[in-house]
């Protein structure tokens, strides 16, 4: 009985686990972006880079802190090494001249315990290195901002087309429903002998084309949503329902700035370029200080035991303190060459920053023009749609009254559908133009 309960419990857990992975999830655009920023692996790695930069600061600061080391050493000589005693020493001890005398300055057992400390007092490159490490942390933060914007853009690039396809499917459903009604009425009229079979066939073909188009759009929507789930780091078998629509996003979006001064510093990549210049300048400074002297202090204490055995030996303490000054004199022009290379890198970074500034100005101007054109195109398509709807309604009335043909109905229906698609595309283009302009200005809402 206990075994059965165990398996039942496991089954329940697996069921809810599977349900949690496949349960339907509703997502607004902002929710999709928030989820991606929390779970996308590129963003996660960018956050780890900030953490690594923090550790690098600690690592660099540790160089200027005292370094303390302890040591234990034991040496045993089964055969003690000996040295020849010079004649002068032999005669001083009254030994026969001309005979080689051997003496050992070591005992069989030697044990040493000690502790030492070193501390950097001055090094011209130390503070420069600390500044560079702190700038690296700021650089990593800006890189995170850039990656987050990139991921947000990827989410929008997958989410917005899905909305476009959804709106197109809704329009198709409406047109299919209307055409099915017209087809039903035409078949009834055909049975009464007032229209030809050709009229029925035309409408059936038009209806089949709409259904085929709807199936194609459904497949395209699945591909777009899979791309969205990949960007969000969601399982591909997770069912996702998008709750935003293009009209709502257009009404929520603020009117972009169409005039005024452009501020490149609003763009994260421009701030990254500026920080890159500061790092290049610090790199030059480090090599300039490469010939500065460095000063370090040290201290050591040792306690040493020597003896042929462990009962008749002696302990000898040693304690010392001191300072060390290192003065670079000549390194074969290595440091000078490194400095020259760093100066070349600085000039390259300055040129890159100047090019980036020009690119940003161009992007903003193009985005502003694109937004104005998209806005005008939507207004034009709204007028066209009203006219196409009027033509379609008039054509249906004429057909029902027997003064029009099914061909006219089919043509006006196709024209209406195309105009509807054009309006949806214009809405989508306007929304994309708004987003593009906000991104170019560095003031995107998302």
Secondary structure, DSSP 8 states (H G I E B T S, - for coil): -HHHHHHHHHHHHHHHHHHHHHS-EEE-HHHHHHHHHHH-HHHHHHHHHHHHHHHHHHHHHHTTS-EEEEEEEEEE-SS---EEE-HHHHHHTT--TTS-EEE----SEEEEEEEEEEEEEE-HHHHHHHHHHHHHHHHHHHHHHHHHHHHHHHHHHHHHHHHHHHHHHHHHHHHHHHHHHHHHHHHHHHHTTSS-HHHHHHHHHHHHHHHHHHHHHHHHHHHHHHHHHHHHT--TTS-EEE---HHHHHHHS-----SS---GGGSHHHHHHHHHHHHHHHHHHHHHGGGS-EEEEEEEEEEEEEESSSSS-EEEEEEEEEEEEE-----TTHHHHHHHHHHHHHHHHHHHHHHHHHHHHHHHHHHHHHHHHHHHHHHHHHHHHHHHHHHHHHHHHHHHTTSS-HHHHHHHHHHHHHHHHHHHHHHHHHHHHHHHHHHHHT----
